[in-house]
């Protein structure tokens, strides 16, 4: 859980305000889709590992 929060704070806040992220109400499937789409948007295959994606989604 702590890893997911740390990753959100470090990775997602590059483009998004943390209030927007922490205020979003999505289920696991919606977060899976969102995280995948945002990682693809970065156009860097090393931006998030599969483990990091899973930690963010679980958080």
MDTraj code that builds the backbone (N, CA, C; nanometers):
import mdtraj as md
import numpy as np

residues = "UNK UNK UNK UNK UNK UNK UNK UNK UNK UNK UNK UNK UNK UNK UNK UNK UNK UNK UNK UNK UNK UNK UNK UNK UNK UNK UNK UNK UNK UNK UNK UNK UNK UNK UNK UNK UNK UNK UNK UNK UNK UNK UNK UNK UNK UNK UNK UNK UNK UNK UNK UNK UNK UNK UNK UNK UNK UNK UNK".split()
xyz = np.array([
    [0.0826, -0.1195, 0.0000],
    [0.0000, 0.0000, 0.0000],
    [0.0870, 0.1260, 0.0000],
    [0.1922, 0.1273, 0.0811],
    [0.2807, 0.2436, 0.0879],
    [0.3530, 0.2627, -0.0450],
    [0.3950, 0.1519, -0.1069],
    [0.4621, 0.1610, -0.2366],
    [0.3699, 0.2255, -0.3395],
    [0.2429, 0.1855, -0.3424],
    [0.1473, 0.2427, -0.4370],
    [0.1318, 0.3924, -0.4176],
    [0.1192, 0.4359, -0.2945],
    [0.1041, 0.5791, -0.2658],
    [0.2294, 0.6554, -0.3066],
    [0.3457, 0.5982, -0.2776],
    [0.4720, 0.6622, -0.3156],
    [0.4827, 0.6741, -0.4666],
    [0.4457, 0.5685, -0.5390],
    [0.4515, 0.5718, -0.6850],
    [0.3555, 0.6759, -0.7417],
    [0.2354, 0.6817, -0.6865],
    [0.1387, 0.7825, -0.7325],
    [0.1967, 0.9218, -0.7113],
    [0.2530, 0.9438, -0.5941],
    [0.3093, 1.0758, -0.5634],
    [0.4250, 1.1118, -0.6555],
    [0.5060, 1.0138, -0.6912],
    [0.6238, 1.0406, -0.7750],
    [0.5945, 1.0381, -0.9246],
    [0.5181, 0.9411, -0.9680],
    [0.4996, 0.9195, -1.1118],
    [0.3772, 0.9943, -1.1666],
    [0.2645, 0.9786, -1.1006],
    [0.1402, 1.0359, -1.1537],
    [0.1361, 1.1876, -1.1408],
    [0.2044, 1.2374, -1.0363],
    [0.2017, 1.3824, -1.0145],
    [0.2850, 1.4586, -1.1169],
    [0.3549, 1.3887, -1.2024],
    [0.4262, 1.4553, -1.3120],
    [0.3264, 1.5314, -1.3988],
    [0.2102, 1.4718, -1.4184],
    [0.1091, 1.5321, -1.5067],
    [-0.0179, 1.5758, -1.4332],
    [-0.0430, 1.5190, -1.3158],
    [-0.1712, 1.5409, -1.2478],
    [-0.1533, 1.5969, -1.1081],
    [-0.2480, 1.6785, -1.0681],
    [-0.2571, 1.7300, -0.9326],
    [-0.2947, 1.6134, -0.8413],
    [-0.2290, 1.5988, -0.7279],
    [-0.2579, 1.4872, -0.6379],
    [-0.4008, 1.4889, -0.5863],
    [-0.4610, 1.6050, -0.5682],
    [-0.6009, 1.6106, -0.5256],
    [-0.6915, 1.5430, -0.6286],
    [-0.6603, 1.5618, -0.7546],
    [-0.7388, 1.4995, -0.8615],
    [-0.7253, 1.3476, -0.8545],
    [-0.6030, 1.3009, -0.8348],
    [-0.5783, 1.1565, -0.8303],
    [-0.6442, 1.0946, -0.7076],
    [-0.6166, 1.1502, -0.5899],
    [-0.6695, 1.0925, -0.4668],
    [-0.8207, 1.1095, -0.4552],
    [-0.8764, 1.2037, -0.5264],
    [-1.0208, 1.2250, -0.5231],
    [-1.0985, 1.1410, -0.6234],
    [-1.0281, 1.0745, -0.7127],
    [-1.0952, 0.9938, -0.8148],
    [-1.1559, 0.8697, -0.7508],
    [-1.2750, 0.8382, -0.7920],
    [-1.3452, 0.7211, -0.7393],
    [-1.3606, 0.6201, -0.8526],
    [-1.2707, 0.5221, -0.8558],
    [-1.2719, 0.4220, -0.9625],
    [-1.2555, 0.2844, -0.9005],
    [-1.3102, 0.1846, -0.9682],
    [-1.2903, 0.0479, -0.9226],
    [-1.1603, -0.0068, -0.9819],
    [-1.1248, -0.1283, -0.9456],
    [-0.9987, -0.1883, -0.9895],
    [-0.9876, -0.1946, -1.1418],
    [-1.0950, -0.2310, -1.2076],
    [-1.0934, -0.2400, -1.3544],
    [-1.0706, -0.1022, -1.4163],
    [-1.1359, -0.0016, -1.3628],
    [-1.1195, 0.1344, -1.4152],
    [-0.9775, 0.1855, -1.3916],
    [-0.9204, 0.1557, -1.2743],
    [-0.7829, 0.1977, -1.2470],
    [-0.6846, 0.1234, -1.3367],
    [-0.7114, -0.0042, -1.3626],
    [-0.6248, -0.0813, -1.4525],
    [-0.6205, -0.0155, -1.5895],
    [-0.7351, 0.0221, -1.6393],
    [-0.7445, 0.0885, -1.7692],
    [-0.6742, 0.2248, -1.7663],
    [-0.6998, 0.3016, -1.6624],
    [-0.6414, 0.4351, -1.6506],
    [-0.4893, 0.4294, -1.6407],
    [-0.4390, 0.3425, -1.5547],
    [-0.2938, 0.3324, -1.5359],
    [-0.2270, 0.2861, -1.6652],
    [-0.2866, 0.1903, -1.7330],
    [-0.2317, 0.1441, -1.8609],
    [-0.2278, 0.2544, -1.9649],
    [-0.3359, 0.3296, -1.9716],
    [-0.3450, 0.4396, -2.0688],
    [-0.2457, 0.5508, -2.0372],
    [-0.2325, 0.5844, -1.9094],
    [-0.1398, 0.6909, -1.8709],
    [0.0057, 0.6474, -1.8921],
    [0.0373, 0.5223, -1.8625],
    [0.1734, 0.4725, -1.8853],
    [0.2058, 0.4755, -2.0339],
    [0.1104, 0.4390, -2.1178],
    [0.1309, 0.4423, -2.2626],
    [0.1504, 0.5862, -2.3112],
    [0.0811, 0.6793, -2.2499],
    [0.0920, 0.8204, -2.2873],
    [0.2337, 0.8726, -2.2653],
    [0.3015, 0.8180, -2.1660],
    [0.4382, 0.8631, -2.1371],
    [0.5358, 0.8199, -2.2465],
    [0.4970, 0.7247, -2.3282],
    [0.5789, 0.6776, -2.4412],
    [0.7183, 0.6345, -2.3960],
    [0.7235, 0.5714, -2.2790],
    [0.8489, 0.5201, -2.2240],
    [0.8189, 0.3835, -2.1633],
    [0.8628, 0.2755, -2.2277],
    [0.8291, 0.1422, -2.1777],
    [0.8839, 0.1140, -2.0375],
    [0.9790, 0.1924, -1.9919],
    [1.0353, 0.1730, -1.8584],
    [0.9752, 0.2669, -1.7537],
    [0.8749, 0.3457, -1.7917],
    [0.8167, 0.4411, -1.6979],
    [0.7572, 0.3712, -1.5763],
    [0.6820, 0.2640, -1.5995],
    [0.6250, 0.1842, -1.4910],
    [0.6444, 0.0366, -1.5225],
    [0.6994, -0.0375, -1.4272],
    [0.7084, -0.1829, -1.4436],
    [0.5698, -0.2423, -1.4159],
    [0.5539, -0.3679, -1.4479],
    [0.4260, -0.4347, -1.4190],
    [0.3994, -0.4343, -1.2687],
    [0.5019, -0.4553, -1.1887],
    [0.4858, -0.4528, -1.0420],
    [0.4432, -0.3145, -0.9938],
    [0.4995, -0.2114, -1.0518],
    [0.4619, -0.0744, -1.0140],
    [0.3174, -0.0456, -1.0539],
    [0.2776, -0.0892, -1.1722],
    [0.1373, -0.0717, -1.2146],
    [0.0443, -0.1403, -1.1167],
    [0.0768, -0.2634, -1.0792],
    [-0.0067, -0.3386, -0.9858],
    [-0.0136, -0.2696, -0.8498],
    [0.0975, -0.2138, -0.8033],
    [0.0996, -0.1436, -0.6742],
    [0.0110, -0.0189, -0.6798],
    [0.0159, 0.0538, -0.7887],
    [-0.0672, 0.1742, -0.8037],
    [-0.2134, 0.1354, -0.8076],
    [-0.2470, 0.0341, -0.8836],
    [-0.3872, -0.0100, -0.8947],
    [-0.4386, -0.0583, -0.7591],
    [-0.3579, -0.1335, -0.6855],
    [-0.3988, -0.1834, -0.5538],
    [-0.4191, -0.0701, -0.4546],
    [-0.3376, 0.0363, -0.4678],
    [-0.3499, 0.1498, -0.3782],
    [-0.4825, 0.2208, -0.4015],
])
top = md.Topology()
chain = top.add_chain()
for i, resn in enumerate(residues, 1):
    res = top.add_residue(resn, chain, resSeq=i)
    for name in ("N", "CA", "C"):
        top.add_atom(name, md.element.get_by_symbol(name[0]), res)
traj = md.Trajectory(xyz[None], top)
